């Protein structure tokens, strides 16, 4: 079974203004070790995934629409 995609909104980019846009939606990649350390693995503006502090984001729910 495939893990559903998870998304967050950036609420603080003060330390990473080039990598993160304030109020933009980002995809989160699963990373249990990062989560344990208080971080999230995010696909940033470069298109690559990096660790950022989890407190910089708020999780959002996204539904899959089927026609």
Phi and psi in degrees as GROMACS dihedral restraints (atoms count N, CA, C in turn):
[ dihedral_restraints ]
;  ai    aj    ak    al  type     phi  dphi    fc
    3     4     5     6     1   -80.4    20    10
    4     5     6     7     1   137.3    20    10
    6     7     8     9     1   -74.9    20    10
    7     8     9    10     1   130.9    20    10
    9    10    11    12     1   -66.3    20    10
   10    11    12    13     1   148.0    20    10
   12    13    14    15     1   -65.1    20    10
   13    14    15    16     1   145.5    20    10
   15    16    17    18     1  -120.4    20    10
   16    17    18    19     1   140.1    20    10
   18    19    20    21     1  -130.2    20    10
   19    20    21    22     1   152.3    20    10
   21    22    23    24     1  -137.7    20    10
   22    23    24    25     1   161.4    20    10
   24    25    26    27     1  -111.1    20    10
   25    26    27    28     1   134.3    20    10
   27    28    29    30     1   -75.5    20    10
   28    29    30    31     1   124.4    20    10
   30    31    32    33     1  -113.9    20    10
   31    32    33    34     1    -3.0    20    10
   33    34    35    36     1  -155.4    20    10
   34    35    36    37     1   119.8    20    10
   36    37    38    39     1  -124.0    20    10
   37    38    39    40     1    20.2    20    10
   39    40    41    42     1   -57.9    20    10
   40    41    42    43     1   -33.2    20    10
   42    43    44    45     1   -92.6    20    10
   43    44    45    46     1   -14.1    20    10
   45    46    47    48     1  -136.6    20    10
   46    47    48    49     1    56.1    20    10
   48    49    50    51     1   -65.1    20    10
   49    50    51    52     1   -22.4    20    10
   51    52    53    54     1   -85.8    20    10
   52    53    54    55     1   -32.4    20    10
   54    55    56    57     1   -86.3    20    10
   55    56    57    58     1   -26.6    20    10
   57    58    59    60     1  -129.5    20    10
   58    59    60    61     1   139.6    20    10
   60    61    62    63     1  -104.2    20    10
   61    62    63    64     1   130.3    20    10
   63    64    65    66     1   -60.0    20    10
   64    65    66    67     1   135.3    20    10
   66    67    68    69     1    71.8    20    10
   67    68    69    70     1     7.3    20    10
   69    70    71    72     1   -86.8    20    10
   70    71    72    73     1   149.1    20    10
   72    73    74    75     1   -88.5    20    10
   73    74    75    76     1   132.5    20    10
   75    76    77    78     1  -126.1    20    10
   76    77    78    79     1   150.3    20    10
   78    79    80    81     1   -87.4    20    10
   79    80    81    82     1   138.7    20    10
   81    82    83    84     1  -102.9    20    10
   82    83    84    85     1   134.2    20    10
   84    85    86    87     1   -99.8    20    10
   85    86    87    88     1   141.4    20    10
   87    88    89    90     1   -62.0    20    10
   88    89    90    91     1   132.9    20    10
   90    91    92    93     1  -160.0    20    10
   91    92    93    94     1    93.5    20    10
   93    94    95    96     1   -63.9    20    10
   94    95    96    97     1   -37.1    20    10
   96    97    98    99     1   -64.7    20    10
   97    98    99   100     1   -42.8    20    10
   99   100   101   102     1   -63.0    20    10
  100   101   102   103     1   -42.4    20    10
  102   103   104   105     1   -61.2    20    10
  103   104   105   106     1   -40.8    20    10
  105   106   107   108     1   -60.7    20    10
  106   107   108   109     1   -33.7    20    10
  108   109   110   111     1   -87.1    20    10
  109   110   111   112     1     1.8    20    10
  111   112   113   114     1    84.0    20    10
  112   113   114   115     1    20.6    20    10
  114   115   116   117     1  -115.9    20    10
  115   116   117   118     1   170.6    20    10
  117   118   119   120     1  -132.0    20    10
  118   119   120   121     1   144.4    20    10
  120   121   122   123     1   -93.7    20    10
  121   122   123   124     1   112.7    20    10
  123   124   125   126     1  -117.4    20    10
  124   125   126   127     1   141.6    20    10
  126   127   128   129     1   -84.0    20    10
  127   128   129   130     1   110.8    20    10
  129   130   131   132     1   -92.7    20    10
  130   131   132   133     1  -166.1    20    10
  132   133   134   135     1   -62.1    20    10
  133   134   135   136     1   -23.3    20    10
  135   136   137   138     1   -78.7    20    10
  136   137   138   139     1   -12.9    20    10
  138   139   140   141     1    89.0    20    10
  139   140   141   142     1    -1.5    20    10
  141   142   143   144     1  -101.5    20    10
  142   143   144   145     1   162.2    20    10
  144   145   146   147     1   -99.2    20    10
  145   146   147   148     1   136.4    20    10
  147   148   149   150     1  -140.9    20    10
  148   149   150   151     1   162.0    20    10
  150   151   152   153     1   -88.0    20    10
  151   152   153   154     1   136.1    20    10
  153   154   155   156     1  -136.1    20    10
  154   155   156   157     1   155.8    20    10
  156   157   158   159     1   -60.9    20    10
  157   158   159   160     1   132.1    20    10
  159   160   161   162     1   -60.1    20    10
  160   161   162   163     1   -29.2    20    10
  162   163   164   165     1   -68.1    20    10
  163   164   165   166     1    -9.0    20    10
  165   166   167   168     1   -83.0    20    10
  166   167   168   169     1    -1.3    20    10
  168   169   170   171     1  -136.4    20    10
  169   170   171   172     1   155.7    20    10
  171   172   173   174     1  -122.6    20    10
  172   173   174   175     1   130.7    20    10
  174   175   176   177     1   -70.4    20    10
  175   176   177   178     1   144.7    20    10
  177   178   179   180     1  -128.9    20    10
  178   179   180   181     1   154.2    20    10
  180   181   182   183     1   -95.9    20    10
  181   182   183   184     1   136.0    20    10
  183   184   185   186     1  -129.3    20    10
  184   185   186   187     1   125.0    20    10
  186   187   188   189     1   -92.2    20    10
  187   188   189   190     1   147.8    20    10
  189   190   191   192     1   -91.4    20    10
  190   191   192   193     1   122.5    20    10
  192   193   194   195     1   -92.0    20    10
  193   194   195   196     1   128.1    20    10
  195   196   197   198     1  -115.6    20    10
  196   197   198   199     1   129.8    20    10
